[in-house]
Amino acid sequence: MVQDSVIQLQVVFSLMAAGGLMVAVGVFLGAYLMFKGKADPAKGETFLGSAKGDVFTIPDSSDSMFPEEVSEAEKKILKKTKRFLNTLGRKNEN
């Protein structure tokens, strides 16, 4: 009686393992098919690797991005902003 239940548990667990393996193979196959449909072989893309070469870098912020002089366009915007805030009844802080 005990041996029968142990054998039944072994069968159940082996069937569950087989089912899990089939799911894993299906997911892997689906990912591979999606990759093949969207990959660009000219860029050297591979399924389990990455393309070498192009690197994305963020440029360093420098003083040239934020000049000290205020341009004419900025002066015009500041003047309009001051006038708008005065219209709303707020005192200009600058």
C-alpha positions as protocol buffer text, in pm:
chain_id: "A"
residue {
  index: 1
  type: MET
  ca { x: 0 y: 0 z: 0 }
}
residue {
  index: 2
  type: VAL
  ca { x: 278 y: 242 z: 95 }
}
residue {
  index: 3
  type: GLN
  ca { x: 484 y: 144 z: -207 }
}
residue {
  index: 4
  type: ASP
  ca { x: 189 y: 216 z: -436 }
}
residue {
  index: 5
  type: SER
  ca { x: 149 y: 570 z: -302 }
}
residue {
  index: 6
  type: VAL
  ca { x: 524 y: 632 z: -329 }
}
residue {
  index: 7
  type: ILE
  ca { x: 521 y: 514 z: -690 }
}
residue {
  index: 8
  type: GLN
  ca { x: 218 y: 732 z: -763 }
}
residue {
  index: 9
  type: LEU
  ca { x: 396 y: 1036 z: -614 }
}
residue {
  index: 10
  type: GLN
  ca { x: 704 y: 962 z: -824 }
}
residue {
  index: 11
  type: VAL
  ca { x: 490 y: 944 z: -1137 }
}
residue {
  index: 12
  type: VAL
  ca { x: 314 y: 1270 z: -1050 }
}
residue {
  index: 13
  type: PHE
  ca { x: 640 y: 1454 z: -985 }
}
residue {
  index: 14
  type: SER
  ca { x: 802 y: 1317 z: -1300 }
}
residue {
  index: 15
  type: LEU
  ca { x: 500 y: 1429 z: -1505 }
}
residue {
  index: 16
  type: MET
  ca { x: 517 y: 1774 z: -1343 }
}
residue {
  index: 17
  type: ALA
  ca { x: 888 y: 1796 z: -1426 }
}
residue {
  index: 18
  type: ALA
  ca { x: 819 y: 1693 z: -1784 }
}
residue {
  index: 19
  type: GLY
  ca { x: 547 y: 1957 z: -1808 }
}
residue {
  index: 20
  type: GLY
  ca { x: 780 y: 2224 z: -1669 }
}
residue {
  index: 21
  type: LEU
  ca { x: 1047 y: 2125 z: -1917 }
}
residue {
  index: 22
  type: MET
  ca { x: 798 y: 2151 z: -2204 }
}
residue {
  index: 23
  type: VAL
  ca { x: 695 y: 2500 z: -2086 }
}
residue {
  index: 24
  type: ALA
  ca { x: 1059 y: 2610 z: -2064 }
}
residue {
  index: 25
  type: VAL
  ca { x: 1129 y: 2479 z: -2416 }
}
residue {
  index: 26
  type: GLY
  ca { x: 819 y: 2657 z: -2546 }
}
residue {
  index: 27
  type: VAL
  ca { x: 921 y: 2989 z: -2390 }
}
residue {
  index: 28
  type: PHE
  ca { x: 1274 y: 2956 z: -2528 }
}
residue {
  index: 29
  type: LEU
  ca { x: 1144 y: 2866 z: -2873 }
}
residue {
  index: 30
  type: GLY
  ca { x: 901 y: 3161 z: -2869 }
}
residue {
  index: 31
  type: ALA
  ca { x: 1178 y: 3401 z: -2768 }
}
residue {
  index: 32
  type: TYR
  ca { x: 1401 y: 3266 z: -3045 }
}
residue {
  index: 33
  type: LEU
  ca { x: 1129 y: 3307 z: -3308 }
}
residue {
  index: 34
  type: MET
  ca { x: 1058 y: 3665 z: -3195 }
}
residue {
  index: 35
  type: PHE
  ca { x: 1429 y: 3742 z: -3208 }
}
residue {
  index: 36
  type: LYS
  ca { x: 1465 y: 3601 z: -3558 }
}
residue {
  index: 37
  type: GLY
  ca { x: 1172 y: 3810 z: -3675 }
}
residue {
  index: 38
  type: LYS
  ca { x: 1307 y: 4138 z: -3537 }
}
residue {
  index: 39
  type: ALA
  ca { x: 1687 y: 4098 z: -3540 }
}
residue {
  index: 40
  type: ASP
  ca { x: 1906 y: 4279 z: -3787 }
}
residue {
  index: 41
  type: PRO
  ca { x: 2189 y: 4047 z: -3897 }
}
residue {
  index: 42
  type: ALA
  ca { x: 2376 y: 4343 z: -4046 }
}
residue {
  index: 43
  type: LYS
  ca { x: 2427 y: 4481 z: -3695 }
}
residue {
  index: 44
  type: GLY
  ca { x: 2578 y: 4157 z: -3575 }
}
residue {
  index: 45
  type: GLU
  ca { x: 2297 y: 4071 z: -3335 }
}
residue {
  index: 46
  type: THR
  ca { x: 2297 y: 3716 z: -3205 }
}
residue {
  index: 47
  type: PHE
  ca { x: 2037 y: 3538 z: -2994 }
}
residue {
  index: 48
  type: LEU
  ca { x: 2254 y: 3469 z: -2690 }
}
residue {
  index: 49
  type: GLY
  ca { x: 2512 y: 3744 z: -2740 }
}
residue {
  index: 50
  type: SER
  ca { x: 2530 y: 4116 z: -2785 }
}
residue {
  index: 51
  type: ALA
  ca { x: 2657 y: 4335 z: -3065 }
}
residue {
  index: 52
  type: LYS
  ca { x: 2999 y: 4486 z: -3010 }
}
residue {
  index: 53
  type: GLY
  ca { x: 3091 y: 4834 z: -3121 }
}
residue {
  index: 54
  type: ASP
  ca { x: 2832 y: 5107 z: -3073 }
}
residue {
  index: 55
  type: VAL
  ca { x: 2840 y: 5252 z: -2724 }
}
residue {
  index: 56
  type: PHE
  ca { x: 2600 y: 5507 z: -2580 }
}
residue {
  index: 57
  type: THR
  ca { x: 2765 y: 5775 z: -2369 }
}
residue {
  index: 58
  type: ILE
  ca { x: 2617 y: 6072 z: -2192 }
}
residue {
  index: 59
  type: PRO
  ca { x: 2820 y: 6386 z: -2258 }
}
residue {
  index: 60
  type: ASP
  ca { x: 2956 y: 6572 z: -1957 }
}
residue {
  index: 61
  type: SER
  ca { x: 2784 y: 6896 z: -1871 }
}
residue {
  index: 62
  type: SER
  ca { x: 3012 y: 7188 z: -1925 }
}
residue {
  index: 63
  type: ASP
  ca { x: 3000 y: 7562 z: -1892 }
}
residue {
  index: 64
  type: SER
  ca { x: 2930 y: 7593 z: -2262 }
}
residue {
  index: 65
  type: MET
  ca { x: 2586 y: 7444 z: -2200 }
}
residue {
  index: 66
  type: PHE
  ca { x: 2502 y: 7710 z: -1941 }
}
residue {
  index: 67
  type: PRO
  ca { x: 2651 y: 8044 z: -2049 }
}
residue {
  index: 68
  type: GLU
  ca { x: 2669 y: 8331 z: -1800 }
}
residue {
  index: 69
  type: GLU
  ca { x: 2537 y: 8592 z: -2043 }
}
residue {
  index: 70
  type: VAL
  ca { x: 2162 y: 8623 z: -2082 }
}
residue {
  index: 71
  type: SER
  ca { x: 2056 y: 8628 z: -2446 }
}
residue {
  index: 72
  type: GLU
  ca { x: 1807 y: 8874 z: -2590 }
}
residue {
  index: 73
  type: ALA
  ca { x: 1541 y: 8604 z: -2618 }
}
residue {
  index: 74
  type: GLU
  ca { x: 1585 y: 8514 z: -2250 }
}
residue {
  index: 75
  type: LYS
  ca { x: 1564 y: 8882 z: -2152 }
}
residue {
  index: 76
  type: LYS
  ca { x: 1240 y: 8911 z: -2348 }
}
residue {
  index: 77
  type: ILE
  ca { x: 1093 y: 8604 z: -2176 }
}
residue {
  index: 78
  type: LEU
  ca { x: 1198 y: 8733 z: -1832 }
}
residue {
  index: 79
  type: LYS
  ca { x: 1035 y: 9070 z: -1905 }
}
residue {
  index: 80
  type: LYS
  ca { x: 709 y: 8902 z: -2011 }
}
residue {
  index: 81
  type: THR
  ca { x: 718 y: 8678 z: -1705 }
}
residue {
  index: 82
  type: LYS
  ca { x: 763 y: 8977 z: -1472 }
}
residue {
  index: 83
  type: ARG
  ca { x: 472 y: 9157 z: -1639 }
}
residue {
  index: 84
  type: PHE
  ca { x: 254 y: 8842 z: -1612 }
}
residue {
  index: 85
  type: LEU
  ca { x: 332 y: 8797 z: -1243 }
}
residue {
  index: 86
  type: ASN
  ca { x: 259 y: 9167 z: -1177 }
}
residue {
  index: 87
  type: THR
  ca { x: -76 y: 9121 z: -1351 }
}
residue {
  index: 88
  type: LEU
  ca { x: -158 y: 8837 z: -1113 }
}
residue {
  index: 89
  type: GLY
  ca { x: -74 y: 9064 z: -822 }
}
residue {
  index: 90
  type: ARG
  ca { x: 249 y: 8899 z: -715 }
}
residue {
  index: 91
  type: LYS
  ca { x: 557 y: 9097 z: -639 }
}
residue {
  index: 92
  type: ASN
  ca { x: 856 y: 9020 z: -854 }
}
residue {
  index: 93
  type: GLU
  ca { x: 1130 y: 8850 z: -657 }
}
residue {
  index: 94
  type: ASN
  ca { x: 1411 y: 8929 z: -903 }
}
